[in-house]
Amino acid sequence: MGKLVSTMFVTLDGVYQAPGGPQEDTSGGFEQGGWSFPYGDDDFGRFVTEVFDRVGAFLLGRRTYDIFASYWPKMTDPADPIASRLNALPKYVVSSTLTAPDWSGTTVIGGDLAKEVTALKERTDGELQVHGSGALVRSLLALDLVDSLHLLTFPVVLGAGRRFFEEGARPTKFRHAGGRVTAAGVSIQTYDFAGRPDYGSYELPDNA
């Protein structure tokens, strides 16, 4: 059974909206798209390549799928470790409105997310990877379907935009599974799902 692995880019204040370019996602009047671009150094590239080396299939939200589908099919260099996998491997997009996807290898899934994604994990050889797709990942976290989360925190505060962890997120505990900091200052940390949080207190007992 494959692992479901999410890779998410966030700012210091938790924004995940439009990391890759000014026009990527302007919903809500967001004008600061492209905030991750200045940090794309060799360290960052090495990490991304390592992630794509483990992929068996992709699971994407509709907005991220549309962004990817407008770009990656034009990247045809077979030596490109990202483009070659995105174009060749199965892609599953969660949508209730997409009916005839143009990108080769795409399957639209809808209905019962828990049942559909569990079935995908069971039949995927390698990692079932979610890139971006913040709203989808939040839904998957609420269903305890995310096995590992690569959280890439960029040294920038935007003060606006959609936040990844919102009020009302399901209380969840993670186990730190490794990490590094790139030369440009991006903190790359990997967390494995570990159930519900534990709680304690630093208060002194009454008889102290």
Solvent accessible surface area in square Angstrom, and as a share of the most:
residue,aa,sasa,rsa
1,M,153,0.68
2,G,8,0.08
3,K,95,0.40
4,L,0,0.00
5,V,2,0.01
6,S,0,0.00
7,T,11,0.06
8,M,2,0.01
9,F,47,0.20
10,V,9,0.05
11,T,1,0.01
12,L,112,0.56
13,D,39,0.20
14,G,21,0.20
15,V,0,0.00
16,Y,20,0.08
17,Q,4,0.02
18,A,5,0.04
19,P,28,0.18
20,G,47,0.45
21,G,14,0.13
22,P,91,0.57
23,Q,153,0.68
24,E,49,0.22
25,D,9,0.05
26,T,67,0.39
27,S,44,0.28
28,G,91,0.87
29,G,58,0.56
30,F,11,0.04
31,E,164,0.73
32,Q,73,0.33
33,G,13,0.13
34,G,15,0.15
35,W,16,0.06
36,S,13,0.08
37,F,164,0.68
38,P,100,0.63
39,Y,42,0.16
40,G,52,0.50
41,D,43,0.22
42,D,109,0.57
43,D,37,0.19
44,F,30,0.13
45,G,33,0.32
46,R,133,0.49
47,F,8,0.03
48,V,23,0.13
49,T,47,0.27
50,E,65,0.29
51,V,2,0.01
52,F,9,0.04
53,D,83,0.43
54,R,104,0.38
55,V,16,0.09
56,G,12,0.11
57,A,3,0.03
58,F,0,0.00
59,L,0,0.00
60,L,0,0.00
61,G,10,0.09
62,R,88,0.32
63,R,123,0.45
64,T,16,0.09
65,Y,6,0.02
66,D,60,0.31
67,I,48,0.24
68,F,37,0.15
69,A,31,0.24
70,S,70,0.45
71,Y,108,0.41
72,W,44,0.15
73,P,50,0.32
74,K,148,0.63
75,M,66,0.30
76,T,110,0.64
77,D,83,0.43
78,P,122,0.77
79,A,82,0.64
80,D,40,0.21
81,P,45,0.28
82,I,34,0.17
83,A,1,0.01
84,S,36,0.24
85,R,70,0.26
86,L,1,0.00
87,N,42,0.22
88,A,84,0.65
89,L,48,0.24
90,P,55,0.35
91,K,0,0.00
92,Y,24,0.09
93,V,0,0.00
94,V,37,0.21
95,S,14,0.09
96,S,114,0.74
97,T,102,0.59
98,L,28,0.14
99,T,123,0.72
100,A,80,0.62
101,P,37,0.24
102,D,146,0.76
103,W,15,0.05
104,S,84,0.54
105,G,46,0.44
106,T,22,0.13
107,T,65,0.38
108,V,46,0.26
109,I,11,0.06
110,G,31,0.30
111,G,81,0.78
112,D,78,0.40
113,L,34,0.17
114,A,36,0.28
115,K,143,0.61
116,E,60,0.27
117,V,0,0.00
118,T,47,0.27
119,A,38,0.30
120,L,1,0.01
121,K,12,0.05
122,E,106,0.47
123,R,154,0.56
124,T,15,0.09
125,D,138,0.72
126,G,37,0.35
127,E,21,0.09
128,L,0,0.00
129,Q,2,0.01
130,V,0,0.00
131,H,16,0.07
132,G,28,0.27
133,S,11,0.07
134,G,2,0.02
135,A,62,0.48
136,L,14,0.07
137,V,0,0.00
138,R,53,0.19
139,S,48,0.31
140,L,0,0.00
141,L,15,0.08
142,A,49,0.38
143,L,78,0.39
144,D,48,0.25
145,L,18,0.09
146,V,2,0.01
147,D,47,0.24
148,S,3,0.02
149,L,3,0.01
150,H,10,0.04
151,L,32,0.16
152,L,0,0.00
153,T,32,0.19
154,F,1,0.00
155,P,58,0.37
156,V,37,0.21
157,V,96,0.55
158,L,26,0.13
159,G,56,0.54
160,A,44,0.34
161,G,26,0.25
162,R,71,0.26
163,R,84,0.31
164,F,1,0.01
165,F,100,0.42
166,E,82,0.37
167,E,181,0.81
168,G,79,0.76
169,A,52,0.40
170,R,103,0.38
171,P,81,0.51
172,T,30,0.17
173,K,69,0.29
174,F,53,0.22
175,R,144,0.53
176,H,107,0.48
177,A,60,0.46
178,G,31,0.30
179,G,48,0.46
180,R,99,0.36
181,V,99,0.57
182,T,6,0.04
183,A,95,0.74
184,A,38,0.29
185,G,31,0.30
186,V,0,0.00
187,S,33,0.21
188,I,2,0.01
189,Q,39,0.17
190,T,22,0.13
191,Y,60,0.23
192,D,34,0.18
193,F,58,0.24
194,A,29,0.22
195,G,20,0.19
196,R,93,0.34
197,P,38,0.24
198,D,109,0.57
199,Y,180,0.68
200,G,78,0.75
201,S,87,0.56
202,Y,230,0.88
203,E,149,0.67
204,L,146,0.73
205,P,87,0.55
206,D,157,0.81
207,N,139,0.71
208,A,95,0.74
